Amino acid sequence: MASRSSRDPAAERIVVGIGDSDPSAYHAALALAAQMSRQRRSELSLVHGCLPRFSRTPSDELVERDLAHGRELLEEAKLALLPMIDHGSRIGLAAVPLTAVDALVRESQTAGTLIVQRRDLSILRRALSSHTSHTVAAQAECPVVVVRQDQTDTDSKRGIVVGVAPSSGFRALEVGMVEAAARKCALTAVCVWDLRFSPTYGGWVDPDDEELAEATRWADALLAQAVASVAKFRPCVELRARSVRGVIEDGLLQECENAELLIVERHRDAHLSSIGLGSLTRHLIDHAPCPVMITPQSDAHDQLEAVAEHKTTAQS
C-alpha cells in the first residue's frame, strides 16, 4: 500500500473550512478551491465544525441547534461556490459536531488538500487568540493552504516556489511537483542561507570571500540533492533551483513575489505543533503575496536515503 507521503493530492478530495460568517468572508478560499478543482477534476468538500472552541459540554439541544445553523452556512457557501466551478463537479457538505480545528484535522486524514482562510484580526486579537488556520496547518496530516482575503487575483501570477532547508523541504518538494504538474507551471526550489559569526566578545563578523564561496558551494550542493530526489518522478515539470544568501523569510517572500503559491514544510517538533505554527511560517502567511501551503514534515530516513542516492549517482 502507498504511504501517505506518496499519495497524489491532485487525485484526491479538496476540503474547504467554512466558519461562522457569510460566504463573502471565505471568498478567497472558495475561489482557490474552485481553481484547484478545475485543474484536477477533484471532488470538493465544504466542512463546518459546529462546536465553539472553548465551551462547556453542550446539551443535545444546543448541539442540534448548532448543527442546523452549520448546515445553513454550508448551503450558503455552496451557492457562492457553484458559479466558480465546472458543471457536474461534486460538492460534499459536512456539518460536524466538533470544533473547527478537530473537524478539519480529522478531514485531513482522508483529504488530499485542506484550504482555510485566515481571518483579518487586529494585532491585539491575534495576540490573544489562536488562529484556527494556524493550528490546523500545524496538526493536519495532509497539505494545508492558508489564503488571505486579499489573495484572490492568482490568474496574473505563475509558478510555484518551494522553500528547502538542510533538514526539511523534501516533502514540500514532492507536493510542489504534484501542484506544478496539475497547474502546468514551473517550480522553483529555493534555499535561503546566511553566514555570519558571533565572537565571544559580542557582535557579528561577516565572512571573508573564501568562507562565502564555501558556503555557496554547500548551499548549491544541498539544493541539488533535494531537486535530484524529486525531478525524476515528474520529468514534465520545469524545475529551477536557486540558492540565495539572506534572511530566510525575506528571501522566500522576495522569490514568491510573482508566484501563485509558496510551499513550505512545517517544523518537526510534535509538541510545538499542538500549539501552532512556528514564527517563520506565521510570518510568511501574514506577508506572502500569494497563498501559502504548509506540508507535514519530511521523514528524516527518507531524506537521508535521497541524499545518499544522489551522492552515489554523482560518484558513479
C-alpha positions as CSV (number, residue, x, y, z in Angstrom):
1,M,0.0,0.0,0.0
2,A,1.3,3.5,-0.8
3,S,2.4,5.6,2.1
4,R,0.8,8.9,3.0
5,S,3.6,10.9,1.5
6,S,3.5,9.1,-1.8
7,R,-0.2,9.6,-2.4
8,D,-1.1,12.1,-5.2
9,P,-3.0,15.1,-3.8
10,A,-4.1,16.0,-7.3
11,A,-6.4,13.0,-7.5
12,E,-8.0,13.4,-4.0
13,R,-10.6,15.5,-2.3
14,I,-10.2,19.2,-1.7
15,V,-11.6,20.3,1.7
16,V,-12.5,23.9,2.5
17,G,-13.1,25.0,6.0
18,I,-16.2,27.1,6.4
19,G,-16.6,29.3,9.6
20,D,-19.5,31.2,11.2
21,S,-19.6,34.1,8.7
22,D,-21.3,34.6,5.4
23,P,-19.6,33.4,2.2
24,S,-18.0,36.8,1.5
25,A,-15.7,36.1,4.4
26,Y,-14.4,32.9,2.6
27,H,-14.4,34.2,-1.0
28,A,-10.7,33.7,-1.4
29,A,-10.8,30.2,-0.1
30,L,-13.8,29.2,-2.2
31,A,-12.2,30.8,-5.3
32,L,-8.9,28.9,-4.8
33,A,-10.8,25.6,-4.2
34,A,-12.7,26.2,-7.4
35,Q,-9.5,26.8,-9.3
36,M,-7.8,23.7,-7.9
37,S,-10.9,21.6,-8.6
38,R,-10.9,22.7,-12.3
39,Q,-7.2,21.8,-12.6
40,R,-7.6,18.3,-11.1
41,R,-11.3,17.4,-11.6
42,S,-11.3,16.7,-7.8
43,E,-14.3,16.4,-5.5
44,L,-14.8,19.4,-3.2
45,S,-16.0,19.2,0.4
46,L,-17.2,22.1,2.5
47,V,-16.8,21.4,6.2
48,H,-18.0,23.3,9.2
49,G,-17.1,22.4,12.8
50,C,-20.2,23.4,14.7
51,L,-18.9,23.4,18.3
52,P,-17.3,26.5,19.9
53,R,-13.6,26.2,20.5
54,F,-13.9,27.0,24.2
55,S,-17.1,25.9,25.9
56,R,-18.6,23.6,28.5
57,T,-20.1,20.3,27.4
58,P,-23.2,21.4,25.4
59,S,-26.6,19.8,25.7
60,D,-28.1,17.7,22.9
61,E,-30.5,20.5,22.2
62,L,-27.6,23.0,21.7
63,V,-25.7,20.6,19.5
64,E,-28.7,20.1,17.2
65,R,-29.2,23.9,17.0
66,D,-25.5,24.4,16.1
67,L,-25.7,21.6,13.5
68,A,-28.8,23.2,11.9
69,H,-27.0,26.5,11.8
70,G,-23.9,24.9,10.3
71,R,-25.9,23.3,7.5
72,E,-27.4,26.7,6.6
73,L,-23.9,28.2,6.4
74,L,-22.7,25.3,4.2
75,E,-25.7,25.7,1.8
76,E,-24.9,29.5,1.5
77,A,-21.2,28.6,0.8
78,K,-22.2,26.1,-1.8
79,L,-24.4,28.6,-3.6
80,A,-21.5,31.0,-3.7
81,L,-19.1,28.3,-5.0
82,L,-21.3,26.9,-7.8
83,P,-20.7,29.7,-10.3
84,M,-17.0,29.2,-10.0
85,I,-16.8,25.5,-10.8
86,D,-17.4,23.3,-13.8
87,H,-20.8,21.9,-14.3
88,G,-21.2,18.5,-12.8
89,S,-18.4,18.9,-10.2
90,R,-19.2,17.2,-7.0
91,I,-19.6,19.2,-3.8
92,G,-20.0,17.5,-0.4
93,L,-21.3,19.3,2.7
94,A,-20.5,18.2,6.2
95,A,-21.6,20.0,9.4
96,V,-19.7,18.2,12.2
97,P,-20.4,18.2,15.9
98,L,-16.7,19.1,16.6
99,T,-14.7,22.2,16.9
100,A,-13.4,23.7,13.6
101,V,-9.9,22.5,14.4
102,D,-10.9,19.0,15.3
103,A,-13.2,18.7,12.3
104,L,-10.6,19.8,9.8
105,V,-7.8,17.8,11.4
106,R,-10.0,14.7,11.2
107,E,-10.7,15.5,7.5
108,S,-7.0,15.8,6.8
109,Q,-6.7,12.0,7.4
110,T,-8.5,11.3,4.1
111,A,-8.3,14.6,2.1
112,G,-5.7,15.5,-0.5
113,T,-5.6,19.2,0.5
114,L,-7.2,21.4,3.1
115,I,-7.9,25.1,2.3
116,V,-8.5,27.5,5.1
117,Q,-8.8,31.3,5.0
118,R,-7.0,33.3,7.6
119,R,-9.3,35.9,9.3
120,D,-8.3,39.5,9.3
121,L,-7.8,40.2,13.0
122,S,-6.3,43.2,14.8
123,I,-2.8,42.8,16.3
124,L,-4.3,42.7,19.8
125,R,-6.8,40.0,18.9
126,R,-4.1,37.9,17.2
127,A,-2.0,38.1,20.3
128,L,-4.9,37.0,22.5
129,S,-6.3,34.3,20.2
130,S,-5.1,31.3,18.3
131,H,-5.8,31.2,14.6
132,T,-7.8,28.1,13.6
133,S,-5.9,28.2,10.3
134,H,-2.5,28.1,12.1
135,T,-3.5,25.3,14.4
136,V,-5.0,23.2,11.5
137,A,-1.9,23.7,9.4
138,A,0.3,22.7,12.3
139,Q,-1.6,19.4,13.0
140,A,-3.0,18.3,9.7
141,E,-1.9,15.0,8.0
142,C,-2.2,16.5,4.5
143,P,-1.0,19.7,3.0
144,V,-2.9,22.9,4.1
145,V,-3.2,26.0,2.0
146,V,-3.8,29.2,4.0
147,V,-5.2,32.0,2.0
148,R,-5.9,35.6,2.8
149,Q,-8.9,37.7,1.6
150,D,-6.6,39.9,-0.5
151,Q,-5.2,36.9,-2.4
152,T,-7.9,36.4,-5.0
153,D,-6.1,37.6,-8.1
154,T,-4.0,34.5,-8.8
155,D,-4.6,34.4,-12.6
156,S,-1.9,37.1,-13.2
157,K,0.7,35.1,-11.4
158,R,2.5,32.0,-12.5
159,G,4.8,29.4,-10.9
160,I,5.3,27.8,-7.6
161,V,8.1,28.5,-5.1
162,V,9.2,25.8,-2.6
163,G,11.4,26.5,0.4
164,V,14.2,24.0,1.1
165,A,16.4,23.8,4.2
166,P,19.1,21.5,5.4
167,S,16.7,19.4,7.5
168,S,13.4,20.0,5.7
169,G,11.9,20.5,2.3
170,F,11.8,17.1,0.7
171,R,8.1,16.6,1.4
172,A,7.3,20.1,0.3
173,L,9.2,19.5,-3.0
174,E,7.2,16.3,-3.6
175,V,3.9,18.1,-3.1
176,G,5.2,21.1,-5.1
177,M,5.9,18.8,-8.1
178,V,2.4,17.5,-8.0
179,E,1.0,21.0,-7.8
180,A,3.2,22.2,-10.6
181,A,2.1,19.3,-12.8
182,A,-1.6,20.0,-12.1
183,R,-1.3,23.7,-12.7
184,K,1.0,23.3,-15.7
185,C,3.6,25.7,-14.4
186,A,7.2,25.9,-13.4
187,L,8.6,25.1,-9.9
188,T,11.4,27.0,-8.3
189,A,13.2,25.3,-5.3
190,V,14.8,28.0,-3.1
191,C,17.4,27.5,-0.4
192,V,17.9,30.8,1.6
193,W,21.1,30.8,3.7
194,D,23.3,33.2,5.6
195,L,26.8,33.0,7.1
196,R,27.9,35.3,10.0
197,F,29.9,34.7,13.1
198,S,29.3,35.8,16.6
199,P,32.6,36.1,18.5
200,T,32.7,35.7,22.3
201,Y,33.0,39.4,22.9
202,G,29.7,40.1,21.1
203,G,28.5,41.5,17.8
204,W,28.7,39.9,14.3
205,V,31.5,39.4,11.9
206,D,30.9,39.0,8.2
207,P,32.7,36.0,6.5
208,D,35.5,36.5,4.1
209,D,35.4,35.7,0.4
210,E,36.7,32.1,0.9
211,E,34.2,31.4,3.6
212,L,31.4,32.8,1.4
213,A,32.5,30.7,-1.6
214,E,32.5,27.5,0.6
215,A,29.0,28.3,2.0
216,T,27.7,28.9,-1.5
217,R,29.0,25.6,-2.7
218,W,27.4,23.9,0.3
219,A,24.0,25.5,-0.4
220,D,24.2,24.7,-4.0
221,A,25.0,21.0,-3.2
222,L,22.2,20.8,-0.7
223,L,19.7,22.1,-3.2
224,A,21.0,19.8,-6.0
225,Q,20.4,16.8,-3.7
226,A,16.9,17.9,-2.9
227,V,16.0,18.6,-6.5
228,A,17.5,15.4,-7.8
229,S,15.4,13.4,-5.4
230,V,12.1,14.6,-7.0
231,A,12.9,15.6,-10.6
232,K,12.9,12.0,-11.9
233,F,9.3,11.5,-10.8
234,R,7.8,14.4,-12.8
235,P,10.0,15.0,-15.9
236,C,7.3,17.1,-17.4
237,V,7.6,19.8,-14.8
238,E,10.0,22.7,-15.5
239,L,12.2,22.7,-12.4
240,R,14.5,25.5,-11.3
241,A,16.9,25.8,-8.3
242,R,18.1,29.0,-6.6
243,S,20.3,29.3,-3.5
244,V,20.1,32.8,-2.1
245,R,22.1,34.5,0.7
246,G,20.0,36.4,3.2
247,V,17.3,36.2,5.9
248,I,15.1,33.2,5.3
249,E,11.7,34.9,5.4
250,D,12.9,37.9,3.4
251,G,14.4,35.7,0.8
252,L,11.3,33.5,0.4
253,L,9.0,36.5,0.2
254,Q,11.1,38.1,-2.5
255,E,11.3,34.9,-4.5
256,C,7.5,34.3,-4.5
257,E,6.6,37.9,-5.4
258,N,5.2,36.8,-8.7
259,A,4.3,33.2,-7.8
260,E,0.8,31.8,-7.5
261,L,1.8,29.6,-4.5
262,L,4.5,29.3,-1.8
263,I,5.1,25.9,-0.3
264,V,7.0,25.3,3.0
265,E,7.4,22.4,5.3
266,R,6.3,22.8,9.0
267,H,8.6,22.2,11.9
268,R,9.4,18.7,13.2
269,D,8.5,19.3,16.9
270,A,5.3,17.4,17.6
271,H,4.9,19.3,20.9
272,L,5.1,22.6,19.2
273,S,2.6,21.6,16.5
274,S,-0.1,21.0,19.2
275,I,0.2,24.8,19.9
276,G,0.5,26.1,16.4
277,L,2.9,27.1,13.7
278,G,6.4,28.5,14.1
279,S,7.1,32.2,13.8
280,L,8.7,31.9,10.4
281,T,5.7,30.2,8.9
282,R,3.3,32.6,10.6
283,H,5.3,35.5,9.1
284,L,5.1,34.0,5.6
285,I,1.3,33.5,5.9
286,D,0.9,37.1,7.0
287,H,3.1,38.7,4.4
288,A,3.4,36.5,1.3
289,P,1.8,37.9,-1.8
290,C,0.3,34.5,-2.6
291,P,-1.4,31.7,-0.7
292,V,1.0,29.6,1.4
293,M,0.8,25.8,1.5
294,I,2.2,24.1,4.6
295,T,3.0,20.4,4.3
296,P,3.7,17.8,7.0
297,Q,7.4,17.3,7.7
298,S,9.6,15.0,5.7
299,D,10.5,11.6,7.1
300,A,14.1,12.0,8.2
301,H,15.0,8.5,7.0
302,D,13.6,9.3,3.5
303,Q,15.7,12.4,3.4
304,L,18.9,10.6,4.3
305,E,18.1,8.0,1.6
306,A,17.6,10.6,-1.0
307,V,20.9,12.3,-0.2
308,A,22.8,9.0,-0.2
309,E,21.3,8.1,-3.5
310,H,22.3,11.4,-5.0
311,K,25.9,11.1,-3.8
312,T,26.1,7.5,-5.2
313,T,24.8,8.6,-8.6
314,A,27.2,11.6,-8.7
315,Q,30.2,9.3,-7.8
316,S,29.3,6.6,-10.4
